[in-house]
Amino acid sequence: MIQYIDQQLIVSKTINFSNAEQVYRAGLKYIQQHKSFPLIVDLGQLEQGNTLSLAVLVQWLRQTPNNKGLHFKNVSEKMLKVIQACHLQDDLKLI
């Protein structure tokens, strides 16, 4: 679900109610160990973007310096629509 490869946090598969806490904690572990921000979060392998996935990403973001320590790449069209529907497009750095 979460891998740390080439200074990037790679999110794969699906974040759902049964694994959201586990995914959050796994990502948080990498974020807390990371020394230089921003950290790139690659969502290219995330199978389904939904509000629960977004909630995990926002919680990770809140654990970074100045709440701005993550940059998100390979954001799917569906995930982008969820971000826009939640009015977070200005809060999340999409690359």
N, CA, C and O atoms as a CHARMM CRD file, in Angstrom:
* protein
*
  380
    1    1 MET  N      0.80800  -1.20200   0.00000 PROA 1      0.00000
    2    1 MET  CA     0.00000   0.00000   0.00000 PROA 1      0.00000
    3    1 MET  C      0.85100   1.26700   0.00000 PROA 1      0.00000
    4    1 MET  O      0.59700   2.19700  -0.76400 PROA 1      0.00000
    5    2 ILE  N      1.86900   1.29100   0.86900 PROA 2      0.00000
    6    2 ILE  CA     2.75700   2.44300   0.94700 PROA 2      0.00000
    7    2 ILE  C      4.18700   1.95800   0.76400 PROA 2      0.00000
    8    2 ILE  O      4.64100   1.03100   1.43400 PROA 2      0.00000
    9    3 GLN  N      4.87700   2.60400  -0.15100 PROA 3      0.00000
   10    3 GLN  CA     6.29400   2.30300  -0.36000 PROA 3      0.00000
   11    3 GLN  C      7.05800   3.62000  -0.38900 PROA 3      0.00000
   12    3 GLN  O      6.52900   4.66200  -0.77800 PROA 3      0.00000
   13    4 TYR  N      8.30200   3.54600   0.02900 PROA 4      0.00000
   14    4 TYR  CA     9.18200   4.72100  -0.02600 PROA 4      0.00000
   15    4 TYR  C     10.31200   4.35700  -0.97700 PROA 4      0.00000
   16    4 TYR  O     11.21000   3.59000  -0.63100 PROA 4      0.00000
   17    5 ILE  N     10.25500   4.91800  -2.17900 PROA 5      0.00000
   18    5 ILE  CA    11.22600   4.60200  -3.22800 PROA 5      0.00000
   19    5 ILE  C     11.72400   5.89700  -3.84300 PROA 5      0.00000
   20    5 ILE  O     10.92800   6.76600  -4.19700 PROA 5      0.00000
   21    6 ASP  N     13.04500   6.03000  -3.97000 PROA 6      0.00000
   22    6 ASP  CA    13.65100   7.20400  -4.62200 PROA 6      0.00000
   23    6 ASP  C     13.14600   8.51900  -4.04000 PROA 6      0.00000
   24    6 ASP  O     12.77900   9.43100  -4.78000 PROA 6      0.00000
   25    7 GLN  N     13.12900   8.61300  -2.72500 PROA 7      0.00000
   26    7 GLN  CA    12.71500   9.82800  -2.02500 PROA 7      0.00000
   27    7 GLN  C     11.26500  10.20200  -2.29100 PROA 7      0.00000
   28    7 GLN  O     10.89700  11.37100  -2.17400 PROA 7      0.00000
   29    8 GLN  N     10.43400   9.22000  -2.64900 PROA 8      0.00000
   30    8 GLN  CA     9.01900   9.46600  -2.90400 PROA 8      0.00000
   31    8 GLN  C      8.17600   8.46800  -2.12000 PROA 8      0.00000
   32    8 GLN  O      8.56700   7.31500  -1.93300 PROA 8      0.00000
   33    9 LEU  N      7.03900   8.91900  -1.67400 PROA 9      0.00000
   34    9 LEU  CA     6.06600   8.06600  -1.01300 PROA 9      0.00000
   35    9 LEU  C      5.07500   7.61900  -2.08100 PROA 9      0.00000
   36    9 LEU  O      4.38200   8.44900  -2.66900 PROA 9      0.00000
   37   10 ILE  N      5.00400   6.32600  -2.33400 PROA 10     0.00000
   38   10 ILE  CA     4.14700   5.79300  -3.39300 PROA 10     0.00000
   39   10 ILE  C      2.94500   5.11100  -2.75500 PROA 10     0.00000
   40   10 ILE  O      3.08400   4.18000  -1.96200 PROA 10     0.00000
   41   11 VAL  N      1.76300   5.59600  -3.11900 PROA 11     0.00000
   42   11 VAL  CA     0.51300   5.06000  -2.59300 PROA 11     0.00000
   43   11 VAL  C     -0.09100   4.17000  -3.66900 PROA 11     0.00000
   44   11 VAL  O     -0.26300   4.59900  -4.81000 PROA 11     0.00000
   45   12 SER  N     -0.41600   2.93000  -3.30700 PROA 12     0.00000
   46   12 SER  CA    -0.98300   2.01900  -4.29400 PROA 12     0.00000
   47   12 SER  C     -2.24800   1.35200  -3.75300 PROA 12     0.00000
   48   12 SER  O     -2.56900   1.43800  -2.56800 PROA 12     0.00000
   49   13 LYS  N     -2.93400   0.70300  -4.64500 PROA 13     0.00000
   50   13 LYS  CA    -4.17700  -0.02200  -4.36200 PROA 13     0.00000
   51   13 LYS  C     -5.29500   0.93900  -3.97700 PROA 13     0.00000
   52   13 LYS  O     -5.43700   1.99200  -4.60000 PROA 13     0.00000
   53   14 THR  N     -6.08600   0.60300  -2.97000 PROA 14     0.00000
   54   14 THR  CA    -7.24700   1.39600  -2.58100 PROA 14     0.00000
   55   14 THR  C     -7.19500   1.70300  -1.09200 PROA 14     0.00000
   56   14 THR  O     -6.82400   0.85000  -0.28500 PROA 14     0.00000
   57   15 ILE  N     -7.56400   2.91200  -0.73900 PROA 15     0.00000
   58   15 ILE  CA    -7.72200   3.26600   0.67500 PROA 15     0.00000
   59   15 ILE  C     -9.21500   3.17400   0.97500 PROA 15     0.00000
   60   15 ILE  O    -10.03000   3.85500   0.35200 PROA 15     0.00000
   61   16 ASN  N     -9.56000   2.32100   1.94000 PROA 16     0.00000
   62   16 ASN  CA   -10.96700   2.14700   2.30500 PROA 16     0.00000
   63   16 ASN  C    -11.10300   2.13600   3.82700 PROA 16     0.00000
   64   16 ASN  O    -10.11700   2.30900   4.54400 PROA 16     0.00000
   65   17 PHE  N    -12.31000   1.93600   4.30900 PROA 17     0.00000
   66   17 PHE  CA   -12.55400   2.01000   5.75300 PROA 17     0.00000
   67   17 PHE  C    -11.79200   0.93800   6.52700 PROA 17     0.00000
   68   17 PHE  O    -11.43400   1.15000   7.68600 PROA 17     0.00000
   69   18 SER  N    -11.54400  -0.20000   5.90700 PROA 18     0.00000
   70   18 SER  CA   -10.86200  -1.27700   6.63100 PROA 18     0.00000
   71   18 SER  C     -9.35600  -1.07100   6.73700 PROA 18     0.00000
   72   18 SER  O     -8.71700  -1.66500   7.60600 PROA 18     0.00000
   73   19 ASN  N     -8.77500  -0.24100   5.87000 PROA 19     0.00000
   74   19 ASN  CA    -7.31500  -0.07700   5.90700 PROA 19     0.00000
   75   19 ASN  C     -6.83900   1.36600   6.06200 PROA 19     0.00000
   76   19 ASN  O     -5.63200   1.60400   6.08500 PROA 19     0.00000
   77   20 ALA  N     -7.73500   2.32200   6.16800 PROA 20     0.00000
   78   20 ALA  CA    -7.34500   3.73700   6.20200 PROA 20     0.00000
   79   20 ALA  C     -6.39200   4.04200   7.36000 PROA 20     0.00000
   80   20 ALA  O     -5.40500   4.75100   7.16800 PROA 20     0.00000
   81   21 GLU  N     -6.66400   3.53200   8.52900 PROA 21     0.00000
   82   21 GLU  CA    -5.80200   3.78300   9.68500 PROA 21     0.00000
   83   21 GLU  C     -4.41100   3.19500   9.46700 PROA 21     0.00000
   84   21 GLU  O     -3.40600   3.82400   9.79800 PROA 21     0.00000
   85   22 GLN  N     -4.35900   2.00200   8.91900 PROA 22     0.00000
   86   22 GLN  CA    -3.08300   1.34300   8.63800 PROA 22     0.00000
   87   22 GLN  C     -2.28000   2.12600   7.59100 PROA 22     0.00000
   88   22 GLN  O     -1.07500   2.31700   7.75000 PROA 22     0.00000
   89   23 VAL  N     -2.94100   2.57500   6.53100 PROA 23     0.00000
   90   23 VAL  CA    -2.28400   3.35800   5.48600 PROA 23     0.00000
   91   23 VAL  C     -1.77500   4.67500   6.07000 PROA 23     0.00000
   92   23 VAL  O     -0.64900   5.09100   5.80000 PROA 23     0.00000
   93   24 TYR  N     -2.61700   5.32100   6.87000 PROA 24     0.00000
   94   24 TYR  CA    -2.21400   6.58500   7.50100 PROA 24     0.00000
   95   24 TYR  C     -0.95500   6.39000   8.34500 PROA 24     0.00000
   96   24 TYR  O      0.00400   7.15200   8.21500 PROA 24     0.00000
   97   25 ARG  N     -0.95500   5.38500   9.19900 PROA 25     0.00000
   98   25 ARG  CA     0.19200   5.15200  10.09400 PROA 25     0.00000
   99   25 ARG  C      1.45600   4.78200   9.31700 PROA 25     0.00000
  100   25 ARG  O      2.55200   5.21600   9.67000 PROA 25     0.00000
  101   26 ALA  N      1.30600   3.99000   8.27100 PROA 26     0.00000
  102   26 ALA  CA     2.46200   3.60300   7.45600 PROA 26     0.00000
  103   26 ALA  C      3.07100   4.82700   6.78300 PROA 26     0.00000
  104   26 ALA  O      4.29100   4.99300   6.78500 PROA 26     0.00000
  105   27 GLY  N      2.23300   5.68500   6.20700 PROA 27     0.00000
  106   27 GLY  CA     2.73300   6.90000   5.56700 PROA 27     0.00000
  107   27 GLY  C      3.32500   7.86400   6.57200 PROA 27     0.00000
  108   27 GLY  O      4.34300   8.50000   6.30300 PROA 27     0.00000
  109   28 LEU  N      2.69100   7.97700   7.73200 PROA 28     0.00000
  110   28 LEU  CA     3.17300   8.88400   8.77100 PROA 28     0.00000
  111   28 LEU  C      4.56600   8.48500   9.23500 PROA 28     0.00000
  112   28 LEU  O      5.40100   9.34500   9.51500 PROA 28     0.00000
  113   29 LYS  N      4.81500   7.20600   9.31600 PROA 29     0.00000
  114   29 LYS  CA     6.14100   6.71700   9.71900 PROA 29     0.00000
  115   29 LYS  C      7.22000   7.24400   8.76200 PROA 29     0.00000
  116   29 LYS  O      8.27200   7.70800   9.20200 PROA 29     0.00000
  117   30 TYR  N      6.95600   7.16900   7.47500 PROA 30     0.00000
  118   30 TYR  CA     7.91600   7.67200   6.48500 PROA 30     0.00000
  119   30 TYR  C      8.04300   9.19300   6.56200 PROA 30     0.00000
  120   30 TYR  O      9.14500   9.73100   6.45900 PROA 30     0.00000
  121   31 ILE  N      6.93800   9.87100   6.73800 PROA 31     0.00000
  122   31 ILE  CA     6.95600  11.33400   6.81700 PROA 31     0.00000
  123   31 ILE  C      7.77900  11.79400   8.01300 PROA 31     0.00000
  124   31 ILE  O      8.56200  12.73700   7.90000 PROA 31     0.00000
  125   32 GLN  N      7.61100  11.14100   9.15200 PROA 32     0.00000
  126   32 GLN  CA     8.34800  11.52500  10.35400 PROA 32     0.00000
  127   32 GLN  C      9.83800  11.24700  10.23300 PROA 32     0.00000
  128   32 GLN  O     10.64200  11.91400  10.88600 PROA 32     0.00000
  129   33 GLN  N     10.22100  10.28000   9.41400 PROA 33     0.00000
  130   33 GLN  CA    11.63100   9.95900   9.21700 PROA 33     0.00000
  131   33 GLN  C     12.27200  10.83800   8.15400 PROA 33     0.00000
  132   33 GLN  O     13.49700  10.93800   8.08000 PROA 33     0.00000
  133   34 HSD  N     11.45200  11.46900   7.33900 PROA 34     0.00000
  134   34 HSD  CA    11.95200  12.28500   6.23000 PROA 34     0.00000
  135   34 HSD  C     12.56300  13.58000   6.77300 PROA 34     0.00000
  136   34 HSD  O     11.99200  14.21200   7.66200 PROA 34     0.00000
  137   35 LYS  N     13.69800  13.96500   6.25200 PROA 35     0.00000
  138   35 LYS  CA    14.41100  15.13600   6.76400 PROA 35     0.00000
  139   35 LYS  C     14.24300  16.38700   5.90600 PROA 35     0.00000
  140   35 LYS  O     14.24100  17.50100   6.42800 PROA 35     0.00000
  141   36 SER  N     14.10500  16.21100   4.61400 PROA 36     0.00000
  142   36 SER  CA    14.07300  17.34600   3.69800 PROA 36     0.00000
  143   36 SER  C     12.71000  17.41200   3.00000 PROA 36     0.00000
  144   36 SER  O     12.29400  16.46600   2.33200 PROA 36     0.00000
  145   37 PHE  N     12.04200  18.51800   3.16500 PROA 37     0.00000
  146   37 PHE  CA    10.71700  18.68300   2.56400 PROA 37     0.00000
  147   37 PHE  C     10.80200  19.69500   1.43100 PROA 37     0.00000
  148   37 PHE  O     11.66200  20.57400   1.48000 PROA 37     0.00000
  149   38 PRO  N      9.96700  19.61400   0.43000 PROA 38     0.00000
  150   38 PRO  CA     8.77400  18.78600   0.36600 PROA 38     0.00000
  151   38 PRO  C      9.08700  17.32700   0.00000 PROA 38     0.00000
  152   38 PRO  O     10.10000  17.02300  -0.63000 PROA 38     0.00000
  153   39 LEU  N      8.20200  16.46500   0.40900 PROA 39     0.00000
  154   39 LEU  CA     8.22900  15.05000   0.06800 PROA 39     0.00000
  155   39 LEU  C      7.19800  14.84000  -1.03700 PROA 39     0.00000
  156   39 LEU  O      6.07000  15.32500  -0.94500 PROA 39     0.00000
  157   40 ILE  N      7.58900  14.11900  -2.07300 PROA 40     0.00000
  158   40 ILE  CA     6.68200  13.83900  -3.18300 PROA 40     0.00000
  159   40 ILE  C      5.83900  12.61600  -2.83600 PROA 40     0.00000
  160   40 ILE  O      6.36500  11.59000  -2.40800 PROA 40     0.00000
  161   41 VAL  N      4.53700  12.73400  -3.02200 PROA 41     0.00000
  162   41 VAL  CA     3.61400  11.61400  -2.84000 PROA 41     0.00000
  163   41 VAL  C      3.06100  11.26000  -4.22500 PROA 41     0.00000
  164   41 VAL  O      2.34400  12.05100  -4.83800 PROA 41     0.00000
  165   42 ASP  N      3.40300  10.07100  -4.70200 PROA 42     0.00000
  166   42 ASP  CA     2.99600   9.61700  -6.03600 PROA 42     0.00000
  167   42 ASP  C      1.69400   8.82400  -5.91400 PROA 42     0.00000
  168   42 ASP  O      1.64500   7.78300  -5.26000 PROA 42     0.00000
  169   43 LEU  N      0.64700   9.33200  -6.55200 PROA 43     0.00000
  170   43 LEU  CA    -0.66400   8.68900  -6.49400 PROA 43     0.00000
  171   43 LEU  C     -0.98500   7.91600  -7.76700 PROA 43     0.00000
  172   43 LEU  O     -2.13200   7.52400  -7.97900 PROA 43     0.00000
  173   44 GLY  N      0.00800   7.69300  -8.61100 PROA 44     0.00000
  174   44 GLY  CA    -0.21000   7.02500  -9.89200 PROA 44     0.00000
  175   44 GLY  C     -0.71800   5.60100  -9.77800 PROA 44     0.00000
  176   44 GLY  O     -1.35900   5.10200 -10.70300 PROA 44     0.00000
  177   45 GLN  N     -0.44600   4.93500  -8.66400 PROA 45     0.00000
  178   45 GLN  CA    -0.88600   3.55300  -8.48400 PROA 45     0.00000
  179   45 GLN  C     -2.11300   3.44000  -7.57600 PROA 45     0.00000
  180   45 GLN  O     -2.57100   2.33600  -7.28300 PROA 45     0.00000
  181   46 LEU  N     -2.64100   4.58100  -7.13400 PROA 46     0.00000
  182   46 LEU  CA    -3.85700   4.57400  -6.31800 PROA 46     0.00000
  183   46 LEU  C     -5.03000   4.20200  -7.22100 PROA 46     0.00000
  184   46 LEU  O     -5.32800   4.91200  -8.18200 PROA 46     0.00000
  185   47 GLU  N     -5.68900   3.09900  -6.91300 PROA 47     0.00000
  186   47 GLU  CA    -6.73700   2.58100  -7.79800 PROA 47     0.00000
  187   47 GLU  C     -8.01600   3.40500  -7.76300 PROA 47     0.00000
  188   47 GLU  O     -8.72000   3.50000  -8.76800 PROA 47     0.00000
  189   48 GLN  N     -8.31900   4.00000  -6.61700 PROA 48     0.00000
  190   48 GLN  CA    -9.57400   4.72800  -6.50900 PROA 48     0.00000
  191   48 GLN  C     -9.39100   5.95100  -5.61900 PROA 48     0.00000
  192   48 GLN  O     -9.04700   5.83000  -4.44300 PROA 48     0.00000
  193   49 GLY  N     -9.62200   7.11500  -6.18500 PROA 49     0.00000
  194   49 GLY  CA    -9.57000   8.33800  -5.39800 PROA 49     0.00000
  195   49 GLY  C    -10.94200   8.63300  -4.82100 PROA 49     0.00000
  196   49 GLY  O    -11.93400   8.67500  -5.54900 PROA 49     0.00000
  197   50 ASN  N    -10.99600   8.83500  -3.52200 PROA 50     0.00000
  198   50 ASN  CA   -12.27000   9.11600  -2.86600 PROA 50     0.00000
  199   50 ASN  C    -12.02400  10.03700  -1.67800 PROA 50     0.00000
  200   50 ASN  O    -10.88400  10.40500  -1.39900 PROA 50     0.00000
  201   51 THR  N    -13.08300  10.40500  -0.98600 PROA 51     0.00000
  202   51 THR  CA   -12.92700  11.33600   0.13400 PROA 51     0.00000
  203   51 THR  C    -12.11500  10.73200   1.26900 PROA 51     0.00000
  204   51 THR  O    -11.42100  11.45800   1.97900 PROA 51     0.00000
  205   52 LEU  N    -12.18600   9.43400   1.45300 PROA 52     0.00000
  206   52 LEU  CA   -11.38700   8.79100   2.49500 PROA 52     0.00000
  207   52 LEU  C     -9.89600   8.85900   2.14700 PROA 52     0.00000
  208   52 LEU  O     -9.06300   9.11700   3.01500 PROA 52     0.00000
  209   53 SER  N     -9.57000   8.62900   0.89000 PROA 53     0.00000
  210   53 SER  CA    -8.17600   8.77600   0.44500 PROA 53     0.00000
  211   53 SER  C     -7.69900  10.20100   0.68000 PROA 53     0.00000
  212   53 SER  O     -6.59600  10.42500   1.17800 PROA 53     0.00000
  213   54 LEU  N     -8.53600  11.15200   0.31800 PROA 54     0.00000
  214   54 LEU  CA    -8.19300  12.56400   0.51100 PROA 54     0.00000
  215   54 LEU  C     -7.99000  12.87800   1.99000 PROA 54     0.00000
  216   54 LEU  O     -7.08000  13.62900   2.34200 PROA 54     0.00000
  217   55 ALA  N     -8.81500  12.31800   2.85000 PROA 55     0.00000
  218   55 ALA  CA    -8.66900  12.55500   4.28800 PROA 55     0.00000
  219   55 ALA  C     -7.31400  12.07100   4.79000 PROA 55     0.00000
  220   55 ALA  O     -6.68400  12.74000   5.60900 PROA 55     0.00000
  221   56 VAL  N     -6.86000  10.92100   4.31100 PROA 56     0.00000
  222   56 VAL  CA    -5.54400  10.41000   4.69700 PROA 56     0.00000
  223   56 VAL  C     -4.45100  11.35200   4.21100 PROA 56     0.00000
  224   56 VAL  O     -3.52100  11.65500   4.95900 PROA 56     0.00000
  225   57 LEU  N     -4.55000  11.81700   2.97400 PROA 57     0.00000
  226   57 LEU  CA    -3.54200  12.72700   2.41900 PROA 57     0.00000
  227   57 LEU  C     -3.48900  14.03400   3.20900 PROA 57     0.00000
  228   57 LEU  O     -2.40400  14.54300   3.49300 PROA 57     0.00000
  229   58 VAL  N     -4.63500  14.56900   3.55900 PROA 58     0.00000
  230   58 VAL  CA    -4.68200  15.82500   4.31900 PROA 58     0.00000
  231   58 VAL  C     -4.09500  15.62200   5.71400 PROA 58     0.00000
  232   58 VAL  O     -3.38200  16.49200   6.21400 PROA 58     0.00000
  233   59 GLN  N     -4.38100  14.51000   6.33400 PROA 59     0.00000
  234   59 GLN  CA    -3.80900  14.23700   7.65800 PROA 59     0.00000
  235   59 GLN  C     -2.29100  14.11000   7.57900 PROA 59     0.00000
  236   59 GLN  O     -1.58400  14.57300   8.47400 PROA 59     0.00000
  237   60 TRP  N     -1.79100  13.49200   6.52800 PROA 60     0.00000
  238   60 TRP  CA    -0.32800  13.44600   6.33400 PROA 60     0.00000
  239   60 TRP  C      0.21900  14.85900   6.19100 PROA 60     0.00000
  240   60 TRP  O      1.22100  15.21400   6.81100 PROA 60     0.00000
  241   61 LEU  N     -0.44500  15.65800   5.37000 PROA 61     0.00000
  242   61 LEU  CA     0.01400  17.02400   5.12300 PROA 61     0.00000
  243   61 LEU  C      0.10500  17.81600   6.42300 PROA 61     0.00000
  244   61 LEU  O      1.02600  18.61300   6.60000 PROA 61     0.00000
  245   62 ARG  N     -0.82600  17.60700   7.31600 PROA 62     0.00000
  246   62 ARG  CA    -0.83600  18.31500   8.60200 PROA 62     0.00000
  247   62 ARG  C      0.34500  17.93500   9.49500 PROA 62     0.00000
  248   62 ARG  O      0.64200  18.63700  10.46100 PROA 62     0.00000
  249   63 GLN  N      1.00800  16.84400   9.18200 PROA 63     0.00000
  250   63 GLN  CA     2.14600  16.39800   9.98600 PROA 63     0.00000
  251   63 GLN  C      3.48000  16.90700   9.43700 PROA 63     0.00000
  252   63 GLN  O      4.53900  16.51700   9.93000 PROA 63     0.00000
  253   64 THR  N      3.43700  17.76500   8.43200 PROA 64     0.00000
  254   64 THR  CA     4.65500  18.28300   7.81100 PROA 64     0.00000
  255   64 THR  C      4.89000  19.73300   8.23500 PROA 64     0.00000
  256   64 THR  O      3.97800  20.39200   8.73400 PROA 64     0.00000
  257   65 PRO  N      6.12100  20.22900   8.03400 PROA 65     0.00000
  258   65 PRO  CA     6.41800  21.62100   8.39700 PROA 65     0.00000
  259   65 PRO  C      5.47200  22.60500   7.70700 PROA 65     0.00000
  260   65 PRO  O      5.30500  22.56600   6.48800 PROA 65     0.00000
  261   66 ASN  N      4.87100  23.46200   8.47500 PROA 66     0.00000
  262   66 ASN  CA     3.96200  24.50000   7.98500 PROA 66     0.00000
  263   66 ASN  C      2.79400  23.94700   7.17700 PROA 66     0.00000
  264   66 ASN  O      2.18900  24.67000   6.38600 PROA 66     0.00000
  265   67 ASN  N      2.47600  22.68200   7.37000 PROA 67     0.00000
  266   67 ASN  CA     1.38500  22.02700   6.63900 PROA 67     0.00000
  267   67 ASN  C      1.54300  22.14300   5.12500 PROA 67     0.00000
  268   67 ASN  O      0.55300  22.14500   4.39300 PROA 67     0.00000
  269   68 LYS  N      2.78000  22.24000   4.66000 PROA 68     0.00000
  270   68 LYS  CA     3.02800  22.40900   3.22200 PROA 68     0.00000
  271   68 LYS  C      4.12000  21.47800   2.72200 PROA 68     0.00000
  272   68 LYS  O      4.69500  21.72300   1.66100 PROA 68     0.00000
  273   69 GLY  N      4.41600  20.42800   3.45200 PROA 69     0.00000
  274   69 GLY  CA     5.57200  19.60400   3.14000 PROA 69     0.00000
  275   69 GLY  C      5.36400  18.46700   2.17000 PROA 69     0.00000
  276   69 GLY  O      6.27300  17.66200   1.97100 PROA 69     0.00000
  277   70 LEU  N      4.19300  18.37300   1.55700 PROA 70     0.00000
  278   70 LEU  CA     3.94200  17.30900   0.59100 PROA 70     0.00000
  279   70 LEU  C      3.55000  17.89900  -0.75500 PROA 70     0.00000
  280   70 LEU  O      2.80900  18.87900  -0.83500 PROA 70     0.00000
  281   71 HSD  N      4.06300  17.28200  -1.80000 PROA 71     0.00000
  282   71 HSD  CA     3.65300  17.60700  -3.16100 PROA 71     0.00000
  283   71 HSD  C      3.10000  16.31900  -3.76400 PROA 71     0.00000
  284   71 HSD  O      3.71100  15.25800  -3.63100 PROA 71     0.00000
  285   72 PHE  N      1.96300  16.40700  -4.41800 PROA 72     0.00000
  286   72 PHE  CA     1.27900  15.23700  -4.94300 PROA 72     0.00000
  287   72 PHE  C      1.42600  15.18200  -6.45400 PROA 72     0.00000
  288   72 PHE  O      1.19100  16.17100  -7.14800 PROA 72     0.00000
  289   73 LYS  N      1.82000  14.01000  -6.96000 PROA 73     0.00000
  290   73 LYS  CA     1.96400  13.86400  -8.40700 PROA 73     0.00000
  291   73 LYS  C      1.14800  12.66900  -8.88400 PROA 73     0.00000
  292   73 LYS  O      0.76300  11.79900  -8.10200 PROA 73     0.00000
  293   74 ASN  N      0.89900  12.65300 -10.17900 PROA 74     0.00000
  294   74 ASN  CA     0.09200  11.60600 -10.81500 PROA 74     0.00000
  295   74 ASN  C     -1.29000  11.49500 -10.17800 PROA 74     0.00000
  296   74 ASN  O     -1.76500  10.40000  -9.87700 PROA 74     0.00000
  297   75 VAL  N     -1.92000  12.64400  -9.97900 PROA 75     0.00000
  298   75 VAL  CA    -3.25400  12.69500  -9.39600 PROA 75     0.00000
  299   75 VAL  C     -4.26600  12.37600 -10.50200 PROA 75     0.00000
  300   75 VAL  O     -4.29600  13.04500 -11.53500 PROA 75     0.00000
  301   76 SER  N     -5.08600  11.36000 -10.27700 PROA 76     0.00000
  302   76 SER  CA    -6.06500  10.95500 -11.28300 PROA 76     0.00000
  303   76 SER  C     -7.14300  12.03200 -11.45700 PROA 76     0.00000
  304   76 SER  O     -7.32600  12.89700 -10.60000 PROA 76     0.00000
  305   77 GLU  N     -7.83500  11.95600 -12.56900 PROA 77     0.00000
  306   77 GLU  CA    -8.91200  12.90500 -12.84300 PROA 77     0.00000
  307   77 GLU  C    -10.00300  12.80100 -11.77300 PROA 77     0.00000
  308   77 GLU  O    -10.53600  13.81700 -11.32900 PROA 77     0.00000
  309   78 LYS  N    -10.32900  11.58800 -11.36700 PROA 78     0.00000
  310   78 LYS  CA   -11.35900  11.40700 -10.33800 PROA 78     0.00000
  311   78 LYS  C    -10.91200  12.00200  -9.01300 PROA 78     0.00000
  312   78 LYS  O    -11.69700  12.66000  -8.33000 PROA 78     0.00000
  313   79 MET  N     -9.64200  11.77400  -8.64400 PROA 79     0.00000
  314   79 MET  CA    -9.13900  12.31700  -7.38500 PROA 79     0.00000
  315   79 MET  C     -9.11100  13.83700  -7.45100 PROA 79     0.00000
  316   79 MET  O     -9.40700  14.50800  -6.46300 PROA 79     0.00000
  317   80 LEU  N     -8.76300  14.37700  -8.59600 PROA 80     0.00000
  318   80 LEU  CA    -8.75800  15.82500  -8.76900 PROA 80     0.00000
  319   80 LEU  C    -10.16300  16.40400  -8.57000 PROA 80     0.00000
  320   80 LEU  O    -10.31800  17.47400  -7.98100 PROA 80     0.00000
  321   81 LYS  N    -11.16900  15.70600  -9.05600 PROA 81     0.00000
  322   81 LYS  CA   -12.55100  16.16500  -8.87000 PROA 81     0.00000
  323   81 LYS  C    -12.95400  16.12700  -7.39800 PROA 81     0.00000
  324   81 LYS  O    -13.67200  17.00900  -6.92600 PROA 81     0.00000
  325   82 VAL  N    -12.49300  15.10200  -6.67100 PROA 82     0.00000
  326   82 VAL  CA   -12.77200  15.02300  -5.23600 PROA 82     0.00000
  327   82 VAL  C    -12.10500  16.19200  -4.51900 PROA 82     0.00000
  328   82 VAL  O    -12.70900  16.82000  -3.65000 PROA 82     0.00000
  329   83 ILE  N    -10.86200  16.48000  -4.88500 PROA 83     0.00000
  330   83 ILE  CA   -10.12000  17.60100  -4.29000 PROA 83     0.00000
  331   83 ILE  C    -10.84700  18.91800  -4.55200 PROA 83     0.00000
  332   83 ILE  O    -10.99100  19.74400  -3.65000 PROA 83     0.00000
  333   84 GLN  N    -11.30300  19.10800  -5.78100 PROA 84     0.00000
  334   84 GLN  CA   -12.01600  20.33100  -6.12800 PROA 84     0.00000
  335   84 GLN  C    -13.36300  20.42100  -5.41600 PROA 84     0.00000
  336   84 GLN  O    -13.75800  21.50100  -4.97800 PROA 84     0.00000
  337   85 ALA  N    -14.06400  19.30700  -5.29900 PROA 85     0.00000
  338   85 ALA  CA   -15.35800  19.29900  -4.62100 PROA 85     0.00000
  339   85 ALA  C    -15.20900  19.66400  -3.14700 PROA 85     0.00000
  340   85 ALA  O    -16.12000  20.23100  -2.54400 PROA 85     0.00000
  341   86 CYS  N    -14.06500  19.33600  -2.57900 PROA 86     0.00000
  342   86 CYS  CA   -13.78800  19.66400  -1.17400 PROA 86     0.00000
  343   86 CYS  C    -13.10400  21.02000  -1.02800 PROA 86     0.00000
  344   86 CYS  O    -12.74900  21.42200   0.08000 PROA 86     0.00000
  345   87 HSD  N    -12.92100  21.72000  -2.13900 PROA 87     0.00000
  346   87 HSD  CA   -12.30300  23.05300  -2.16300 PROA 87     0.00000
  347   87 HSD  C    -10.89100  23.04000  -1.57000 PROA 87     0.00000
  348   87 HSD  O    -10.51300  23.94600  -0.82800 PROA 87     0.00000
  349   88 LEU  N    -10.12500  22.01400  -1.90200 PROA 88     0.00000
  350   88 LEU  CA    -8.76400  21.88700  -1.39400 PROA 88     0.00000
  351   88 LEU  C     -7.69400  22.07800  -2.46900 PROA 88     0.00000
  352   88 LEU  O     -6.50800  21.88300  -2.19900 PROA 88     0.00000
  353   89 GLN  N     -8.09400  22.45300  -3.67300 PROA 89     0.00000
  354   89 GLN  CA    -7.12800  22.60000  -4.75300 PROA 89     0.00000
  355   89 GLN  C     -6.07100  23.66500  -4.46000 PROA 89     0.00000
  356   89 GLN  O     -4.96100  23.58600  -4.98600 PROA 89     0.00000
  357   90 ASP  N     -6.39400  24.64700  -3.64100 PROA 90     0.00000
  358   90 ASP  CA    -5.41300  25.68900  -3.29600 PROA 90     0.00000
  359   90 ASP  C     -4.54200  25.27000  -2.10700 PROA 90     0.00000
  360   90 ASP  O     -3.49300  25.87100  -1.87100 PROA 90     0.00000
  361   91 ASP  N     -4.95900  24.26200  -1.36800 PROA 91     0.00000
  362   91 ASP  CA    -4.22300  23.81400  -0.19500 PROA 91     0.00000
  363   91 ASP  C     -3.24300  22.68600  -0.50000 PROA 91     0.00000
  364   91 ASP  O     -2.26200  22.49100   0.21800 PROA 91     0.00000
  365   92 LEU  N     -3.51600  21.94900  -1.56500 PROA 92     0.00000
  366   92 LEU  CA    -2.65600  20.82100  -1.92900 PROA 92     0.00000
  367   92 LEU  C     -1.80000  21.20300  -3.12400 PROA 92     0.00000
  368   92 LEU  O     -2.30900  21.73600  -4.11000 PROA 92     0.00000
  369   93 LYS  N     -0.52800  20.93900  -3.04500 PROA 93     0.00000
  370   93 LYS  CA     0.39700  21.24300  -4.15200 PROA 93     0.00000
  371   93 LYS  C      0.40300  20.05100  -5.08900 PROA 93     0.00000
  372   93 LYS  O      0.92700  18.99000  -4.75000 PROA 93     0.00000
  373   94 LEU  N     -0.18400  20.22600  -6.27800 PROA 94     0.00000
  374   94 LEU  CA    -0.24800  19.17200  -7.27600 PROA 94     0.00000
  375   94 LEU  C      0.80700  19.43500  -8.33600 PROA 94     0.00000
  376   94 LEU  O      0.89900  20.53500  -8.88200 PROA 94     0.00000
  377   95 ILE  N      1.59500  18.41800  -8.61900 PROA 95     0.00000
  378   95 ILE  CA     2.63900  18.57900  -9.64100 PROA 95     0.00000
  379   95 ILE  C      2.46600  17.54900 -10.73500 PROA 95     0.00000
  380   95 ILE  O      3.24800  17.52100 -11.68600 PROA 95     0.00000
